[in-house]
Amino acid sequence: MTAVLDVQGLRIDFVAQPVVDGVSLRVEAGECVAIVGESGAGKSLTARALLGLTPADARVRVETLTIDGTDVRALSERRWRGVRGRRIALVSQDALVSLDPLQRIEDAVAEPLHLHGLAGGRHRAQTRVRDLLRRVWMPDAERRARQYPHELSGGLRQRALIASALAADPAVLIADEPTTALDATVQARILGLLRDIADAGTAVVFISHDFAAVRRVADRVLVMRGGRVVESGPVAEVLKNPQHDYTRRLIAATIHEPRRGAAAAAPSVLVASGVSKAFGGASAVDDASFTVAEGRTLGVVGESGSGKTTLARLIVGVERPDEGALEWSTPRRVQLVHQNPLGAFDPRWTIGRSLQEALAAGGVPRSARARRVDELLREVDLDGSLARRRPHALSGGQRQRAAIARALAADPQVLVLDEPVSALDPSVRERVLRLLLRLQRERDLTMVFVSHDLDVIGAVADDVIVMQNGAIVEKGTVGAVFAAPQHPFTRELLEAGGPVSR
């Protein structure tokens, strides 16, 4: 069968430095091919080269580049505009940025129709827009079409972006990290939608850093590292028998077996009884009751808006409950690790100064602080020389470990972590998770770990509570809840991590 997209020998250089080196792929109609790799692998730059959107200072060379039977290697920018949207279209990661905030959803979806002369009059365009929104399972399409992007949730914005990409009926759809920032159930719906689009005959290229997502949607996969393809093949085959060590590490970092420990024999350090918290009359946490066992990790899982971050803030004491009580068995030192360490650190201060401030607050004498800064950084697997850097000069993983070091400066007994690895690449995330487990053993820490990612919760937590709309709908050991979920929402969350039915 003739490939709808055929790329051979793609190379992209910046100042004679190759960042994409010899990438080749073929995608047939009705097929989804994934390109997986971490930040800096070259996968997004590869995707943009397929759309003629590489930076002006990039040197692009390619032996073959055909889209829907057209050789596009020598196209001018003017001719590329006739190809983009009509033969090949892009769905990017951040729909809120990609959609014009001043443009209604119906106008955004219809824009490719007008650009390519396919609108056929206002009434026909409106009908086409409604059909497209229904095709991407947009609920209440008539009302949503009249809304602006900020009035839609992240998942609905992403569906609107996909509808816009499909408007001119392109032969190839490039989806560049389209589900990274979405909750598990919303992510599952978007991945299912992309699979439906491929099954309907569109060639789909799915860009991701997450093998769990690739497993759900793709037929074949290319694994990229340092601009090169290090492994490729059918998804099932690569998952079952990866040949490259890097592929094995990526798989191990994104697909975990849940912990199977028995119920806690340890005493409770925290008992929550009927805790409720509202903001402006809207309930954020509703009648929550649970216990945190000493030396164990309690996972708190739920979608955005479920109340899990508010619950974390209540545990730390940043917020006070309107009703109910949080009772500690004895006074405990509790520290919070935020989701976004770049926002949590003062950008004007070096990492060392931030750590020294935390040590001072914990009563460490001035003469001992420099030594303790070095010890804390080494404890979280960072070189002591990083103390002289400011937050922006560290990578995401280094900043998160520095944030953990700052939390440890107060010698806490309980560590509350709010989505601490959600923005990290798989291998970096895995290193941070292993670090936390090691610190827990060495310091005998009790942890509360908040996440929307059940795979992460399964990897680190002993016990779990599942939240929906502010209420705890299920709780128990991770092994019991994951093996036999009782609540429909828990079952939906767990099913969202499984393969899409074909």
VODOTOR-218815 format. One line per field, with one value per residue (C-alpha): residue number from 1; residue in one letter; x negated, y negated, z negated. Coordinates in Angstrom, 3 decimals, padded with zeros to 6 digits, always signed. Layout:
resi	[NUM|...]
resn	[a|...]
X	[X|...]
Y	[Y|...]
Z	[Z|...]
//
This chain:
resi	[1|2|3|4|5|6|7|8|9|10|11|12|13|14|15|16|17|18|19|20|21|22|23|24|25|26|27|28|29|30|31|32|33|34|35|36|37|38|39|40|41|42|43|44|45|46|47|48|49|50|51|52|53|54|55|56|57|58|59|60|61|62|63|64|65|66|67|68|69|70|71|72|73|74|75|76|77|78|79|80|81|82|83|84|85|86|87|88|89|90|91|92|93|94|95|96|97|98|99|100|101|102|103|104|105|106|107|108|109|110|111|112|113|114|115|116|117|118|119|120|121|122|123|124|125|126|127|128|129|130|131|132|133|134|135|136|137|138|139|140|141|142|143|144|145|146|147|148|149|150|151|152|153|154|155|156|157|158|159|160|161|162|163|164|165|166|167|168|169|170|171|172|173|174|175|176|177|178|179|180|181|182|183|184|185|186|187|188|189|190|191|192|193|194|195|196|197|198|199|200|201|202|203|204|205|206|207|208|209|210|211|212|213|214|215|216|217|218|219|220|221|222|223|224|225|226|227|228|229|230|231|232|233|234|235|236|237|238|239|240|241|242|243|244|245|246|247|248|249|250|251|252|253|254|255|256|257|258|259|260|261|262|263|264|265|266|267|268|269|270|271|272|273|274|275|276|277|278|279|280|281|282|283|284|285|286|287|288|289|290|291|292|293|294|295|296|297|298|299|300|301|302|303|304|305|306|307|308|309|310|311|312|313|314|315|316|317|318|319|320|321|322|323|324|325|326|327|328|329|330|331|332|333|334|335|336|337|338|339|340|341|342|343|344|345|346|347|348|349|350|351|352|353|354|355|356|357|358|359|360|361|362|363|364|365|366|367|368|369|370|371|372|373|374|375|376|377|378|379|380|381|382|383|384|385|386|387|388|389|390|391|392|393|394|395|396|397|398|399|400|401|402|403|404|405|406|407|408|409|410|411|412|413|414|415|416|417|418|419|420|421|422|423|424|425|426|427|428|429|430|431|432|433|434|435|436|437|438|439|440|441|442|443|444|445|446|447|448|449|450|451|452|453|454|455|456|457|458|459|460|461|462|463|464|465|466|467|468|469|470|471|472|473|474|475|476|477|478|479|480|481|482|483|484|485|486|487|488|489|490|491|492|493|494|495|496|497|498|499|500|501|502]
resn	[m|t|a|v|l|d|v|q|g|l|r|i|d|f|v|a|q|p|v|v|d|g|v|s|l|r|v|e|a|g|e|c|v|a|i|v|g|e|s|g|a|g|k|s|l|t|a|r|a|l|l|g|l|t|p|a|d|a|r|v|r|v|e|t|l|t|i|d|g|t|d|v|r|a|l|s|e|r|r|w|r|g|v|r|g|r|r|i|a|l|v|s|q|d|a|l|v|s|l|d|p|l|q|r|i|e|d|a|v|a|e|p|l|h|l|h|g|l|a|g|g|r|h|r|a|q|t|r|v|r|d|l|l|r|r|v|w|m|p|d|a|e|r|r|a|r|q|y|p|h|e|l|s|g|g|l|r|q|r|a|l|i|a|s|a|l|a|a|d|p|a|v|l|i|a|d|e|p|t|t|a|l|d|a|t|v|q|a|r|i|l|g|l|l|r|d|i|a|d|a|g|t|a|v|v|f|i|s|h|d|f|a|a|v|r|r|v|a|d|r|v|l|v|m|r|g|g|r|v|v|e|s|g|p|v|a|e|v|l|k|n|p|q|h|d|y|t|r|r|l|i|a|a|t|i|h|e|p|r|r|g|a|a|a|a|a|p|s|v|l|v|a|s|g|v|s|k|a|f|g|g|a|s|a|v|d|d|a|s|f|t|v|a|e|g|r|t|l|g|v|v|g|e|s|g|s|g|k|t|t|l|a|r|l|i|v|g|v|e|r|p|d|e|g|a|l|e|w|s|t|p|r|r|v|q|l|v|h|q|n|p|l|g|a|f|d|p|r|w|t|i|g|r|s|l|q|e|a|l|a|a|g|g|v|p|r|s|a|r|a|r|r|v|d|e|l|l|r|e|v|d|l|d|g|s|l|a|r|r|r|p|h|a|l|s|g|g|q|r|q|r|a|a|i|a|r|a|l|a|a|d|p|q|v|l|v|l|d|e|p|v|s|a|l|d|p|s|v|r|e|r|v|l|r|l|l|l|r|l|q|r|e|r|d|l|t|m|v|f|v|s|h|d|l|d|v|i|g|a|v|a|d|d|v|i|v|m|q|n|g|a|i|v|e|k|g|t|v|g|a|v|f|a|a|p|q|h|p|f|t|r|e|l|l|e|a|g|g|p|v|s|r]
X	[+000.000|-001.245|-002.169|-000.182|-003.221|-006.712|-009.801|-013.289|-016.619|-015.390|-018.259|-018.005|-021.099|-021.649|-025.087|-026.368|-025.105|-022.594|-019.489|-017.536|-019.770|-018.495|-014.881|-012.715|-009.068|-006.135|-002.496|+000.367|+004.016|+005.773|+002.522|+001.228|-002.551|-003.993|-007.266|-008.291|-011.189|-012.063|-012.625|-015.431|-015.028|-014.064|-010.543|-008.661|-011.208|-010.654|-006.902|-007.289|-009.546|-006.664|-004.621|-007.381|-007.551|-011.190|-012.962|-014.569|-018.086|-017.630|-019.191|-016.819|-017.820|-015.610|-015.877|-012.100|-009.160|-005.792|-002.401|+000.678|-001.251|-002.791|-006.543|-006.836|-010.616|-010.973|-007.722|-007.762|-006.064|-003.140|-002.613|-003.071|-000.054|+002.015|+000.800|+001.103|+004.585|+005.658|+003.306|+001.565|+002.713|+001.336|+002.841|+000.441|+000.038|+001.443|+004.890|+005.335|+002.329|+003.203|+006.796|+007.320|+008.787|+010.822|+012.327|+015.390|+014.962|+017.143|+014.916|+011.730|+013.032|+014.270|+011.038|+009.383|+012.555|+012.284|+008.512|+008.844|+012.046|+014.139|+016.679|+019.412|+021.389|+022.129|+024.926|+022.947|+019.877|+021.907|+023.355|+019.861|+018.579|+021.393|+020.729|+017.021|+017.690|+020.009|+017.387|+014.922|+017.612|+018.044|+020.994|+023.709|+022.008|+024.480|+023.695|+019.960|+019.601|+020.660|+018.222|+014.661|+011.660|+011.391|+014.957|+014.021|+012.133|+008.726|+010.202|+012.929|+010.388|+008.286|+011.333|+012.058|+008.453|+008.767|+012.036|+010.289|+007.433|+009.936|+012.020|+010.382|+010.270|+006.457|+004.867|+002.318|+002.856|-000.152|+000.725|-002.170|-001.867|+001.922|+002.699|-000.264|+001.565|+004.864|+006.370|+006.441|+010.060|+009.903|+006.627|+008.252|+011.101|+008.690|+006.561|+009.696|+010.732|+007.338|+007.679|+011.156|+009.721|+007.052|+009.577|+011.690|+008.804|+006.580|+002.839|+001.962|-001.493|-001.350|-004.204|-004.665|-007.133|-004.802|-004.807|-001.568|+000.202|-001.558|-000.364|+003.227|+003.336|+000.522|-000.090|-003.826|-006.386|-009.707|-011.859|-014.030|-017.019|-019.463|-017.903|-018.180|-015.722|-017.176|-014.363|-011.186|-008.525|-004.943|-003.947|-003.063|-006.385|-008.477|-006.653|-007.048|-010.651|-012.448|-015.901|-017.509|-018.374|-016.879|-013.566|-013.576|-014.116|-011.290|-008.879|-009.911|-009.412|-005.858|-004.297|-004.542|-003.052|-001.071|-002.419|-000.740|-001.456|+000.986|+003.020|+001.015|+000.058|-001.577|+000.137|+001.968|+000.146|+003.122|+006.853|+009.218|+012.857|+015.600|+013.309|+015.002|+013.773|+015.604|+014.535|+017.117|+019.922|+018.506|+017.430|+013.790|+013.567|+016.751|+016.920|+013.527|+012.505|+009.273|+006.136|+002.435|+000.320|-003.162|-005.990|-003.637|-002.604|+001.007|+001.853|+004.546|+005.866|+008.542|+009.131|+008.578|+011.123|+011.636|+010.312|+007.020|+004.814|+007.138|+006.925|+003.114|+003.196|+005.481|+003.052|+000.112|+002.123|+002.116|+005.927|+008.201|+011.305|+014.741|+016.038|+014.485|+011.025|+007.502|+005.974|+002.262|+001.263|-001.598|-002.861|-004.457|-006.747|-005.011|-006.470|-004.918|-006.586|-004.830|-004.076|-005.964|-009.348|-010.258|-007.342|-008.110|-011.720|-012.607|-014.156|-016.550|-018.128|-020.588|-019.504|-021.992|-020.465|-016.961|-018.145|-019.937|-016.722|-014.873|-017.633|-017.479|-013.724|-014.410|-016.791|-020.090|-022.983|-024.514|-027.912|-026.478|-024.255|-026.765|-027.724|-024.068|-023.264|-025.935|-024.652|-021.038|-021.935|-023.945|-021.110|-018.827|-021.535|-022.593|-026.149|-026.980|-028.174|-024.542|-024.032|-025.568|-022.992|-019.638|-016.478|-016.244|-019.756|-018.630|-016.744|-013.192|-014.356|-017.145|-014.704|-012.291|-015.068|-016.197|-012.614|-012.636|-015.968|-014.438|-011.495|-013.934|-015.845|-013.257|-013.770|-010.086|-008.372|-005.611|-006.132|-003.121|-003.822|-001.374|-001.819|-005.623|-006.475|-003.661|-005.820|-008.879|-010.107|-009.667|-013.246|-013.587|-010.251|-011.447|-014.620|-012.603|-010.191|-013.083|-014.685|-011.503|-011.261|-014.910|-014.417|-011.344|-013.346|-016.366|-014.440|-011.433|-009.171|-005.412|-004.234|-001.038|-001.396|+001.145|+001.460|+003.903|+001.698|+002.681|-000.520|-002.586|-000.309|-000.655|-004.441|-004.892|-001.795|-000.823|+002.698|+004.939|+007.999|+009.927|+011.590|+014.400|+016.085|+014.562|+015.695|+013.706|+015.472|+013.092|+010.154|+007.972|+004.608|+003.343|+003.285|+006.914|+008.337|+006.466|+007.302|+011.009|+012.293|+015.763|+016.808|+017.684|+015.374|+012.418|+013.131|+013.255|+009.896|+008.281|+009.793|+008.417|+004.919|+005.627|+005.338|+007.940|+010.189|+009.695]
Y	[+000.000|-003.501|-005.573|-008.792|-010.233|-009.190|-010.732|-009.402|-010.683|-013.805|-015.833|-019.179|-021.130|-024.282|-025.834|-022.507|-020.701|-017.934|-017.891|-015.501|-012.960|-010.593|-010.105|-008.017|-006.970|-005.915|-006.176|-004.631|-005.697|-004.400|-003.914|-005.643|-005.820|-007.185|-009.015|-008.707|-010.259|-012.728|-016.482|-017.244|-013.992|-015.897|-014.542|-017.879|-019.384|-016.352|-016.951|-020.604|-019.713|-017.651|-020.875|-023.111|-024.978|-024.628|-027.752|-030.136|-029.353|-025.597|-023.779|-021.046|-018.241|-015.311|-012.619|-012.038|-014.002|-013.288|-014.116|-012.590|-011.943|-015.434|-016.039|-018.996|-019.276|-022.408|-024.189|-027.928|-029.297|-030.413|-026.892|-025.379|-027.408|-025.494|-022.197|-022.925|-022.202|-020.766|-017.783|-017.756|-019.352|-019.842|-019.386|-020.920|-020.364|-023.609|-024.259|-027.423|-028.964|-027.554|-028.817|-032.572|-033.835|-036.478|-033.956|-031.825|-028.086|-027.968|-030.546|-028.719|-025.427|-027.084|-028.992|-026.207|-026.005|-029.694|-029.572|-026.735|-027.962|-025.089|-027.031|-027.122|-029.879|-030.724|-028.200|-025.338|-026.278|-026.370|-022.947|-021.590|-023.056|-021.411|-018.097|-018.346|-019.149|-016.152|-013.989|-014.807|-014.025|-017.652|-017.665|-020.227|-021.228|-024.038|-025.874|-025.129|-026.487|-029.938|-029.953|-031.244|-029.011|-030.185|-028.988|-025.377|-022.835|-021.596|-018.448|-020.341|-022.850|-019.986|-018.510|-021.880|-022.030|-018.538|-019.541|-022.550|-020.334|-017.960|-020.718|-020.579|-016.765|-016.371|-013.079|-013.337|-014.501|-015.344|-015.219|-016.712|-015.803|-016.386|-014.806|-015.742|-018.221|-016.314|-014.166|-010.398|-010.042|-013.083|-011.809|-008.443|-010.100|-012.145|-009.069|-007.120|-009.948|-009.902|-006.146|-006.650|-009.246|-006.798|-003.985|-006.272|-006.477|-009.378|-008.794|-009.889|-010.738|-010.774|-012.557|-011.682|-011.075|-008.544|-004.873|-004.328|-006.729|-005.222|-001.764|-002.993|-004.579|-003.597|-000.723|-001.294|-003.326|-005.060|-005.704|-008.832|-009.846|-012.638|-013.245|-009.631|-006.749|-004.095|-001.555|-001.043|+001.577|+002.588|+001.202|+004.605|+006.059|+003.151|+003.194|+006.942|+007.213|+003.822|+004.104|+000.810|+000.023|-003.471|-001.971|+000.375|-002.565|-004.588|-001.668|-001.002|-004.676|-004.909|-001.513|-000.295|+002.615|+001.317|+002.083|+005.074|+004.467|+005.564|+003.190|+001.074|+002.513|-000.816|-003.327|-006.278|-009.620|-011.570|-010.956|-013.133|-013.142|-014.735|-017.447|-019.991|-023.157|-025.578|-028.654|-031.254|-028.862|-026.105|-022.939|-021.945|-019.116|-017.480|-015.364|-013.678|-010.993|-009.000|-007.999|-008.330|-005.459|-006.060|-005.305|-004.651|-006.647|-007.684|-008.405|-010.993|-010.622|-012.397|-014.671|-018.439|-020.092|-016.958|-018.672|-016.837|-019.963|-021.625|-018.476|-018.647|-022.283|-021.323|-018.604|-021.025|-023.673|-026.308|-026.090|-025.384|-023.168|-024.744|-021.568|-018.418|-017.897|-016.784|-015.192|-014.334|-011.560|-013.797|-017.173|-016.565|-018.591|-018.684|-020.067|-020.631|-020.021|-021.996|-020.908|-023.840|-024.346|-027.215|-029.172|-028.056|-029.346|-033.039|-033.575|-036.226|-033.867|-031.054|-027.567|-027.686|-030.857|-029.359|-026.265|-028.352|-030.302|-027.010|-025.828|-029.113|-028.708|-025.215|-026.558|-025.397|-027.600|-029.915|-028.256|-024.875|-026.000|-025.883|-022.323|-021.300|-022.824|-020.629|-017.577|-018.214|-018.595|-015.384|-013.602|-014.340|-013.338|-016.869|-018.151|-020.696|-023.164|-023.700|-025.710|-028.680|-028.565|-030.281|-028.218|-029.043|-027.611|-024.130|-021.533|-020.581|-017.448|-019.301|-021.998|-019.391|-017.645|-021.019|-021.651|-018.300|-019.246|-022.483|-020.584|-018.203|-021.142|-021.412|-017.717|-016.860|-013.686|-014.036|-015.083|-016.216|-016.230|-017.907|-016.571|-016.637|-014.755|-015.666|-018.025|-015.760|-013.460|-009.730|-008.881|-012.052|-011.281|-007.762|-009.066|-011.457|-008.677|-006.382|-009.237|-009.732|-006.020|-006.003|-009.102|-007.536|-004.471|-006.403|-009.101|-006.969|-009.512|-009.394|-010.742|-012.013|-011.934|-013.843|-012.958|-012.537|-009.738|-006.285|-004.745|-007.056|-006.404|-002.662|-002.971|-004.858|-004.590|-001.930|-003.241|-005.364|-007.573|-008.423|-011.845|-013.062|-016.452|-017.027|-013.716|-010.559|-007.869|-004.983|-004.153|-001.209|+000.307|-000.307|+003.416|+003.912|+000.802|+001.310|+005.029|+004.711|+001.121|+000.723|-002.750|-003.453|-006.499|-004.440|-001.852|-004.619|-005.975|-002.533|-001.707|-005.024|-003.574|-000.446|+000.112|-001.384|+001.309|+001.778]
Z	[+000.000|+000.840|-002.195|-002.698|-004.466|-003.381|-004.991|-004.300|-005.631|-007.418|-008.883|-010.674|-011.706|-013.738|-013.098|-011.753|-014.860|-013.966|-016.140|-013.893|-012.210|-009.522|-010.588|-008.249|-008.597|-006.455|-007.527|-005.612|-005.596|-008.704|-010.606|-013.732|-014.090|-017.335|-017.809|-021.444|-023.328|-026.042|-025.845|-023.403|-021.482|-018.311|-017.987|-017.940|-015.523|-013.286|-013.417|-012.461|-009.554|-008.167|-008.114|-006.730|-010.024|-011.066|-012.457|-009.975|-011.228|-010.774|-007.827|-006.631|-004.295|-003.349|-000.683|-000.406|-001.787|-000.183|-001.660|-000.093|+003.115|+003.343|+003.150|+000.768|+000.445|+002.573|+001.748|+001.175|-001.948|+000.213|+001.565|-001.898|-003.054|-000.543|-001.992|-005.712|-006.943|-003.581|-003.242|-006.630|-009.899|-013.391|-016.851|-019.385|-023.103|-024.490|-023.064|-025.136|-023.378|-019.946|-019.960|-019.490|-022.813|-020.942|-018.529|-019.232|-018.897|-015.775|-014.060|-015.064|-013.685|-010.487|-009.812|-007.710|-005.599|-004.746|-004.191|-001.670|+000.017|-001.335|-003.413|-000.748|-002.428|-006.050|-006.624|-005.098|-007.149|-010.360|-009.594|-008.912|-012.211|-014.194|-012.455|-013.270|-016.921|-017.168|-015.462|-018.252|-020.865|-021.957|-024.379|-023.642|-020.386|-019.608|-022.858|-022.858|-019.322|-020.564|-023.497|-023.781|-024.603|-028.232|-028.829|-028.000|-030.074|-028.923|-027.424|-025.551|-024.202|-022.919|-021.151|-019.549|-018.321|-016.829|-015.146|-013.592|-012.369|-010.745|-009.134|-005.694|-005.760|-005.740|-004.786|-007.628|-011.208|-013.417|-017.141|-019.134|-022.845|-022.713|-026.093|-028.313|-030.565|-030.771|-033.521|-033.096|-031.995|-029.696|-028.247|-027.577|-025.666|-023.509|-022.775|-021.886|-019.581|-017.822|-017.387|-015.875|-013.475|-012.326|-011.978|-009.772|-007.276|-008.350|-008.738|-012.288|-013.660|-017.462|-019.298|-022.977|-025.802|-027.420|-026.421|-028.360|-025.964|-022.937|-023.966|-023.931|-020.494|-018.122|-015.706|-015.296|-017.243|-016.587|-019.669|-019.364|-021.423|-020.635|-017.217|-016.067|-015.858|-018.172|-017.812|-015.817|-015.242|-016.084|-019.488|-020.969|-019.856|-021.173|-024.517|-024.882|-023.719|-023.599|-022.060|-023.083|-026.692|-026.336|-025.197|-028.165|-030.531|-028.958|-029.270|-032.866|-033.702|-032.356|-033.022|-036.641|-038.500|-041.511|-044.968|-046.596|-050.291|-052.972|-055.117|-057.534|-060.905|-061.762|-064.050|-062.555|-062.613|-061.236|-061.485|-059.422|-060.503|-058.394|-056.993|-054.716|-053.031|-050.730|-048.783|-047.833|-048.624|-046.388|-048.157|-047.535|-050.107|-051.366|-054.536|-054.049|-056.549|-056.285|-058.181|-057.378|-058.722|-060.099|-057.676|-054.758|-051.695|-051.204|-047.563|-046.837|-043.303|-041.293|-038.335|-038.271|-040.555|-042.647|-045.800|-046.199|-046.291|-048.822|-050.929|-050.784|-051.912|-054.804|-055.907|-055.820|-057.677|-054.942|-054.978|-057.938|-057.625|-057.854|-059.482|-060.878|-062.301|-061.403|-064.493|-064.751|-067.157|-068.378|-067.116|-063.714|-061.482|-058.091|-054.857|-051.415|-048.029|-045.278|-041.715|-040.197|-041.892|-039.553|-040.973|-044.539|-044.568|-044.689|-041.215|-042.589|-045.109|-044.544|-045.498|-048.368|-049.802|-049.602|-051.452|-054.071|-054.675|-055.278|-057.618|-059.547|-059.962|-061.319|-063.949|-062.406|-063.641|-061.029|-061.339|-060.309|-057.424|-054.553|-055.465|-055.770|-052.337|-050.780|-052.675|-051.641|-047.963|-048.006|-049.808|-046.830|-044.322|-043.347|-043.188|-045.871|-043.224|-042.169|-045.354|-043.522|-040.715|-040.509|-039.848|-036.124|-035.584|-036.718|-034.707|-035.712|-037.496|-039.307|-040.464|-041.799|-043.737|-045.088|-046.227|-048.024|-049.646|-050.909|-052.379|-054.109|-055.606|-058.378|-059.203|-058.645|-059.784|-057.185|-053.552|-051.507|-047.752|-045.367|-041.790|-042.211|-038.994|-036.583|-034.478|-034.226|-031.475|-032.206|-033.159|-035.260|-036.909|-037.664|-039.310|-041.488|-042.505|-043.440|-045.356|-047.373|-048.190|-049.310|-051.467|-053.006|-054.041|-055.276|-057.172|-058.183|-056.485|-056.252|-052.898|-051.319|-047.544|-045.419|-041.728|-038.846|-037.470|-038.720|-037.372|-039.596|-042.585|-042.014|-041.943|-045.225|-047.427|-049.967|-050.543|-048.334|-048.516|-045.341|-045.182|-042.940|-043.232|-046.671|-048.165|-048.890|-046.867|-047.607|-049.865|-050.829|-050.044|-046.513|-045.816|-046.875|-045.205|-041.926|-041.776|-042.619|-042.460|-043.941|-042.789|-039.118|-039.054|-040.300|-037.625|-035.011|-036.175|-036.054|-032.656|-031.357|-031.753|-029.753|-026.002|-023.676|-022.271|-018.546]
//
